[in-house]
Amino acid sequence: MDYFVYMIISKHRNKWISYVGYTNNIIKRISLHNKSKGAKFTKGKHWKLIYSKKYDNKINAMKNEYRLKKNFKLRNKIKLNFIKI
């Protein structure tokens, strides 16, 4: 089964915030975030997918999700690329 690491972004109080997660069904997961049924942090905001990467197994996806969550330089670089568009 394929898994995805993803990053979503939302504008909240004139500031861009991001959230990183992993899933095996990215379309359904983003939909849940936007319906306030995702993670507690994402409730009540409108989210846009700005990054996703596919992995062959859950272990690799979880490892890379953790790395992206902790690597704020990379997260900010991805955010800035989206905001410039």
N, C-alpha and C positions, 0 to 999 in steps of 0.2 A: 504494500500500500504506500502511496506517495504522501508525503507531508510537506507543509509549507511553513516557512518563517516569513512573517509579514510585519510591516510597519504601517500604522495608520496615523493620520494627523487631523487635528481639529483646531479651529481658532476659538479661544476662550478668553474673554476679557482682554481683547486686543493683543493676545500672546498666542503663538503657535505651540501646541503641546502634542506630544507623540506617545504612542503606545506600541509595544512590540509583543508579539505572541506567536504561537505555532498552532497549526490545525491540519486536519486531513481534508477539510472542505472549506476552502477560503471564501467562496461566495456566501455560503450559509453563515460563516463566522462573522463576516463584515456586516451582514444583514442583522444578525443578533446584536452586535455592538450598536448599530443605529436604532434598534428597537429597545435599547436600554436593557437588554437581556444578556449582555456580555459580562465582562469583568466589572467589578464595582467602580473602578476608576473611570470607565468609559461611559457610564450612565449619564443620560441627559445631554449628550453632545452629538453633533453630526460629524461622522468620520469619513475620511477619504483614504483609500489605499494608495500609498506612494512607493511601496517597495514590497516585493515578494521573491522568494527563492525556493525552488523545489528540491526536496531531498528524498532519497529512496527509502529511508527508514526513520522511525520515530526518535531513536537515540541520537542520530546525527542532527536532526531538526532541533531537538531539545538543547543539545550542546551549543549549536550556533545561535539559537534564540538567546541563550544566556550570555554569550559573547556580545551580541548586538545590544542587549539590554544594558550591559555594563560599559560599553564603549561609547561614551558620550560624544567624542570627537566624530566618530563615524555617523552616529545618529544625527548630529547637527549638520554634517556635510550632506546627508540625504535630505534633511529638511530644507536646507538652503537651496539645493537644486530644485526642489519642488516649488518653493516660494518664488523663485526667480521666474518661473514659467508664466 
